[in-house]
Amino acid sequence: MEVGRSIPRVDGADKVTGRAKYTDDLCPRPVLEAAVLHSTIANGWVKAMDISAAQALPGVVKVLTCFDVPDIQYPTPGHPWSVEKAHQDVADRKLLNRRVRIYGDDIAAVVAEDAITARRALKLIRVEYEEYPVLLEPEQAMAEGATPIHAEHPDNILAKMDLRTSISDDRFETVEQVLDSPDFFQFRGRYETQQVQHCHIENPVSFAWMEAGRIHVVTSTQIPHIVRRVIGQALGIGWGKIRVVKPYIGGGFGNKQEVLYEPLNAWLTTQVGGRCVRLDISREETFQNTRSRHPISFDVAAAVDRDGNLMARSCTAISNQGGYASHGHSIVANSVTGFRQLYLDRIGHHSTAYTVYTNRPAPGAMRGYGIPQCNFAVECMMEDIARAMELDPIAFRLKNLMPLGYVDPFNGITCHSTGLKECIQKGAQAIGWEELRARYKDQTGPVRRGVGMACFSYKTGVYPISLETASARLVLNQDGTVQLHLGATEIGQGGDTVFSQMAAEAIGIPTEDVHIVSFQDTDTAPFDTGAYASRQTYVTGKAIKKVGLEFRQKLLDYAAELFPEAKDLTISERFVTNGAGERLISLEELATTAFYSLEHSVHITAEGTNHCKENTFAFGCCFAEVEVDIPLGKVKVLRMINVHDSGRLINPALAAAQVHGGMSMGIGYALTEEMKFDPKTGRLLNGNLLDYKMPTSMDHPDLTALFVETDDPSGPFGNKALGEPPVIPVAPAIRNAVLNATGVAVNTLPLSPQKLVEEFTKGGLIGHV
Amino acid sequence: MEVGRSIPRVDGADKVTGRAKYTDDLCPRPVLEAAVLHSTIANGWVKAMDISAAQALPGVVKVLTCFDVPDIQYPTPGHPWSVEKAHQDVADRKLLNRRVRIYGDDIAAVVAEDAITARRALKLIRVEYEEYPVLLEPEQAMAEGATPIHAEHPDNILAKMDLRTSISDDRFETVEQVLDSPDFFQFRGRYETQQVQHCHIENPVSFAWMEAGRIHVVTSTQIPHIVRRVIGQALGIGWGKIRVVKPYIGGGFGNKQEVLYEPLNAWLTTQVGGRCVRLDISREETFQNTRSRHPISFDVAAAVDRDGNLMARSCTAISNQGGYASHGHSIVANSVTGFRQLYLDRIGHHSTAYTVYTNRPAPGAMRGYGIPQCNFAVECMMEDIARAMELDPIAFRLKNLMPLGYVDPFNGITCHSTGLKECIQKGAQAIGWEELRARYKDQTGPVRRGVGMACFSYKTGVYPISLETASARLVLNQDGTVQLHLGATEIGQGGDTVFSQMAAEAIGIPTEDVHIVSFQDTDTAPFDTGAYASRQTYVTGKAIKKVGLEFRQKLLDYAAELFPEAKDLTISERFVTNGAGERLISLEELATTAFYSLEHSVHITAEGTNHCKENTFAFGCCFAEVEVDIPLGKVKVLRMINVHDSGRLINPALAAAQVHGGMSMGIGYALTEEMKFDPKTGRLLNGNLLDYKMPTSMDHPDLTALFVETDDPSGPFGNKALGEPPVIPVAPAIRNAVLNATGVAVNTLPLSPQKLVEEFTKGGLIGHV
């Protein structure tokens, strides 16, 4: 069994020894360097630009402005293309923009012989603007008379959605009636999440050149095939005219599921005769000009019967989309859907969601895709209801959890397996829930402890909201080993390792005999939409299994030619054996024979597509124990345990590592991280790793990752989503632990000292000076 | 029709603008530099080596010697592997050799931080030798008491072959009886060819590093998949553990059909912790340590009836193999086979061939693979017989040519098509043969003119002597264009262009819509043995056609899903049309739909192997008009016309360019090129481009390439060999023209001034001083 083994990462040794090649390692030197000029206003127009001094600077090859770019609006998100126009992404930006929508918008670019010259030239460009008031919050942007940020949306609302389930109780006609009924306990609340950045180690970097009349781009991306397509759209050329290569990447977390600077880089090379141009985005630019996680506010209501059964809920989510549509309405739509799915409303549910343009840097995909936000809302709400009704918060949740066999009424996604109840029980036992809740009941004094938890559900991939398709290719080597060739990407998550294990399992060989082609080259790699939506082990995994079995059959068919008398051939321990378990031929000899036979030479390969029309839910929970220094507003996480049902684990050690990373990201989301803006200018105030506070190892307790393994019938190897989930329940678990410790319910993120001191003061724990 | 069009080379623009990437362009810098220590004796043993001073030099990373290398003997030639031990290549060298067999043998290597340090370190290595007498000629090596150069061959004869056809005339029992019969005109002669070098522009260069536990090698080669295999053999590791990448190369001509320094480079990286090591072979090393064309002597005899019908011939060829087996006996075997095949012996034929080890740099494959040598012998002989019998040399040849339908009695290769007679007639007419022969009949004076010609036949690929197998892969792009993915290599000959035309023809799309993946990466490229034996347009062409038709059918099948009512679907002008010629869908829309359809998403590709079990003969002839300055011994080529039957031409302009290159190479072979050795030490005396005389543009007349297009029924598109043939008939045509001008038959190559003055003196044209 290759699946289920905790083998070391196939890329591990290279990465720890510095041998692994990232985009910038592959860039030829010397190379032309590009730099981008960013606007110094957040809302307005570029009226005129004087580039004469910049163009005259020695070493400057070319200065290009928003007046020079192709008149093509293009979309940036890493979605599969849709053949239906209505389902295509919002095309709302050009390569460089005259209409400035964020502070720091891309308005010009310089290509120079070296990076210093390029940056010096930027300073020589004179810009004349027409300026409008800055709109940073949805309320400002939606207000009467606010300037439309995109002319197509005069009210600055990119999209609105209103979804009502059917009402299952004849006494009511609407959810609102249930939420007003005196028969039930009624709850209302508002929860808000903040804008945070992915903070991957490797900033976006790419280089591009022309060869054979085509544009070649090497870039740090999660989605090479989609990058190819979006460059084609942005430049208005055939997608086959573009080649994208993806080396190892230093993290993405969804930010590299968007096609940000590759189209500009591709266009720049076409403007300098095809010479190689490098575009290296700084950390500050990464904060300001790439993506982030949406701030979303949730106004929620719930009706609960006296036994603690959820009867109905409503949720109005407003998502701050910043200056560009990016993934459009998808993320807040996912958010309200996730809010609804985790718990069962016995009578009905009503969701409303808005996506609103503002002048903030545009948020996009970030690990969890709207679910960390809704999970904060729903898990705070569940805690607050339980507290108000004096129910045990775990028992209350268990009573209302999504059951096995649940089918979403809107998208049909089915709960094919669930271990969530067992996850909660396992986590509670591991942290000593009962004992801690009892111990922390009646604390006094400035430093108090508390324990909290939160659950989540998460779907696997994007079907049926969008297309799920993946291909794989296997190529036999002469020594009986195999090349595994995918369009799916290793982005630090361990994809290459689990893909190799899956291929080995399907073929029946050791994982050591599978050599994965890690870098995707869109000229030759099978097609796959890439790393996002926790889809690859599931969707690509199905393709690997399908093609692996076909490849295995080809090996056995060739063996059958050599041993026509043999029966029930199978592969075992690098040999083809017959039904009696006798070794007929080693795979090495079989391979060499197939290559070089004078009777029948064939180079055995298999390639195919799996169009995936299934989905399933992963589950899990987080338990956190905290110590709160009330006067300092300081939360110390003492212990944290995540318990996950991600189906069958392909590689338990890598799964645990993935959970650790997610928990760490969740701690930052809960306690310290927030992008802050100057309300006047719209300028990002803390767009660097000094002022933007990520948690360090000093802010972490030991992290514990536990699993409840289910065998999902829809998963290729019983597996389901694992990539994004670990981050989801951490912030509400910490918030609920702080509530448990202090009795103060903090309803906005992050739980920073500044905010906690305010909240504790309001709550009477800190006296007014 | 895409086949038959003279479209520009697909790599042309990049190559003339300097944008095309060759191996060294891709090497990361800084990089560890390797240098090889060469022996200063030609025959003997390394008894001891002191590397202490070299190892102590700052900047030296590692010094490795013939005492350190794996104890593995491996073969170097670019043949397909054979599963039968008896047919495997001779494994007669190690990575570095204690047993020194040529002057300059590889005995140690230094890896240093820079190239200057590496070369300085070489000078610090002290070597102690045991030395044997130097054996440069087969006669010396075969002499009684000569030191065995390889212990396995005490008589220094690597191989001997003796082939007799059956005798078709009851009056004789052996060919020798025919050759003694007074019934026939009897002829005896001896012809000798010299050792020459390929002199490709780009010397061998490679770099290698380790990643994911595997060895990666980028190298200038004709045969990336074979390089992979030989590295595996030389290092004793699984072939799947090696990845070879072949970029554009600056010529090969057969020298890069051998695996020369890649195994050493691969091993060196394993000895320095997998760091990237570059091994750049100098021009001098290329002359001394890589391959060359075999010097072969031919002792021939013929019996001819009075009507000019060849009755029988015999040929004893002795091939000087130098210090290493390289391609072993194959080349002289091919040589005597080619000698026999071109003309028909009505009673019988007897060939004997010897391959003899000497202490010369080892010859190997070079354009023509033994045929330029035998062609010099056979075409001189035919001329000399005609002259002696006072027959018209063209009429004499026409009477005896290989006929259509000829089947070789030993290997079964069949003449499926022949335009040789038409080639000869076309060439004779173009040069004005009759008129010139009459005009040059009775010349006197020091400067005389002459006209000569020679014919040849050449098989296409290596079947059935060896395996012929090739794979191809086609990948649909979203814009309806196609990636063509091959293991076959562009080596400057225009392969990429004609492969693209063939794929376009098979699919039914314009060649502009085929994007060839030029660089071979053995991790992902389909398998192909590579560029040699003029095989690729024939053998790989069959694979392209097979896979192209399968790919086309997949496109049509998908279209049929979309248009179930439509009939007789075909592809025309980038559209799928029905039987009535109506356009149903563009290929672009078809492709996009196939990728992104929510009903049936499939990424259309096709991949497959063609095991080629056919062969056929290409033909041609050369006509040369020369002016000979007798006192100076100087030959000036006034006009030269090659006429070729290579079947149907895929790209006539590229075919003509290929012929021009071959003619140029033939002029050097005929007149000026020869590797010269110090008989005492065995040291090569002219191993550089100053002392080794290649012809320059000043030595060339205008070259004319003409064709007689046949439609070979065995060729994928009616085509047959073209790569090597143009060089073959040039030297005998020039020699025969000199004979025509002066009456002096020069029977050894080259026709250098030194030699001609001697021959003219012997012939009485120059008086003794």
Chai-1 contact restraints between the chains, C-beta under 6 A:
chainA,res_idxA,chainB,res_idxB,connection_type,confidence,min_distance_angstrom,max_distance_angstrom,comment,restraint_id
A,D14,B,E211,contact,1.0,0.0,6.0,A-B,restraint_1
A,D14,B,A212,contact,1.0,0.0,6.0,A-B,restraint_2
A,R19,B,E211,contact,1.0,0.0,6.0,A-B,restraint_3
A,W81,B,Y596,contact,1.0,0.0,6.0,A-B,restraint_4
A,V83,B,T593,contact,1.0,0.0,6.0,A-B,restraint_5
A,V83,B,Y596,contact,1.0,0.0,6.0,A-B,restraint_6
A,E211,B,D14,contact,1.0,0.0,6.0,A-B,restraint_7
A,E211,B,R19,contact,1.0,0.0,6.0,A-B,restraint_8
A,A212,B,D14,contact,1.0,0.0,6.0,A-B,restraint_9
A,G238,B,D479,contact,1.0,0.0,6.0,A-B,restraint_10
A,W239,B,Q478,contact,1.0,0.0,6.0,A-B,restraint_11
A,W239,B,D479,contact,1.0,0.0,6.0,A-B,restraint_12
A,G240,B,N477,contact,1.0,0.0,6.0,A-B,restraint_13
A,G240,B,D479,contact,1.0,0.0,6.0,A-B,restraint_14
A,G240,B,T481,contact,1.0,0.0,6.0,A-B,restraint_15
A,L467,B,Y596,contact,1.0,0.0,6.0,A-B,restraint_16
A,L467,B,L598,contact,1.0,0.0,6.0,A-B,restraint_17
A,T469,B,S601,contact,1.0,0.0,6.0,A-B,restraint_18
A,S471,B,H603,contact,1.0,0.0,6.0,A-B,restraint_19
A,N477,B,G240,contact,1.0,0.0,6.0,A-B,restraint_20
A,Q478,B,W239,contact,1.0,0.0,6.0,A-B,restraint_21
A,D479,B,G238,contact,1.0,0.0,6.0,A-B,restraint_22
A,D479,B,W239,contact,1.0,0.0,6.0,A-B,restraint_23
A,D479,B,G240,contact,1.0,0.0,6.0,A-B,restraint_24
A,T481,B,G240,contact,1.0,0.0,6.0,A-B,restraint_25
A,Q483,B,D523,contact,1.0,0.0,6.0,A-B,restraint_26
A,H485,B,T524,contact,1.0,0.0,6.0,A-B,restraint_27
A,V517,B,D523,contact,1.0,0.0,6.0,A-B,restraint_28
A,V517,B,T524,contact,1.0,0.0,6.0,A-B,restraint_29
A,D523,B,Q483,contact,1.0,0.0,6.0,A-B,restraint_30
A,D523,B,V517,contact,1.0,0.0,6.0,A-B,restraint_31
A,T524,B,H485,contact,1.0,0.0,6.0,A-B,restraint_32
A,T524,B,V517,contact,1.0,0.0,6.0,A-B,restraint_33
A,T524,B,T524,contact,1.0,0.0,6.0,A-B,restraint_34
A,F527,B,H603,contact,1.0,0.0,6.0,A-B,restraint_35
A,T593,B,V83,contact,1.0,0.0,6.0,A-B,restraint_36
A,Y596,B,W81,contact,1.0,0.0,6.0,A-B,restraint_37
A,Y596,B,V83,contact,1.0,0.0,6.0,A-B,restraint_38
A,Y596,B,L467,contact,1.0,0.0,6.0,A-B,restraint_39
A,L598,B,L467,contact,1.0,0.0,6.0,A-B,restraint_40
A,S601,B,T469,contact,1.0,0.0,6.0,A-B,restraint_41
A,S601,B,H611,contact,1.0,0.0,6.0,A-B,restraint_42
A,V602,B,T609,contact,1.0,0.0,6.0,A-B,restraint_43
A,H603,B,S471,contact,1.0,0.0,6.0,A-B,restraint_44
A,H603,B,F527,contact,1.0,0.0,6.0,A-B,restraint_45
A,H603,B,T609,contact,1.0,0.0,6.0,A-B,restraint_46
A,T605,B,E607,contact,1.0,0.0,6.0,A-B,restraint_47
A,E607,B,T605,contact,1.0,0.0,6.0,A-B,restraint_48
A,T609,B,V602,contact,1.0,0.0,6.0,A-B,restraint_49
A,T609,B,H603,contact,1.0,0.0,6.0,A-B,restraint_50
A,H611,B,S601,contact,1.0,0.0,6.0,A-B,restraint_51
